[in-house]
Amino acid sequence: MKISLMKTTLHFRFLLLLATVVLAGSNAMANQYPVTSTNDAGAGTLRQAITNANTHIGNDTITFSILLALNYYETQGVNTYPVIVLSTTLPTITDSLFIDGFTQTDTNLGSVPGKTVGADNYAQPAIPYPDVYIVPISSYSFPSGGGSLAGNCISINSKNVTIRGLCIS
């Protein structure tokens, strides 16, 4: 009877330890927030994805899966791309975040030709066109301070932020 009780206690402690590790680990895992809309605000927008990522402590990823239907795209056919038109500055990024524009279906197939640059005549390779463009609405007023521009619709106040595959105007 005593051995059986010890086994039960040992199993209980093991399960409790396992549950603690799993629950603690689930809070540290990165969340993924998909952008599915070119709208400025609301469900599936870049604004909402940044807001959601800011509320989750730890590394997060914003991906893009914007379909042509019901969204704003520039041109049609080859070299078409979604355009997110912002009416105000996006929320400041306040935690580790990876914004991956390369997750958007590659429909903007062109590239900027490579150039030779710098004093060392570095041969820069061609750069593929981004697949998501972010632009301010024509009436957007950039915040200014001291006579110079002080913003471009996106602000970062955190370490470990990577943005790739986007064109931010």
Buried (B, 14 or more C-beta within 10 A) or exposed (E): EEEEEEEEEEEEEEEEEEEEEEEEEEEEEEBBBBBBBBBBBEEBBBBBBBBBBBEBEEBBBBBBEBEEEEBBBEEEEEEBBBBBBBEEBBBEBBBBBBBBBBBBEEBBEEEEEEEEEEEEEEEEEEEBBBBBBBBBEEEBEEEEEEEEEEBBBBBEEEEEBEBEBBBBE
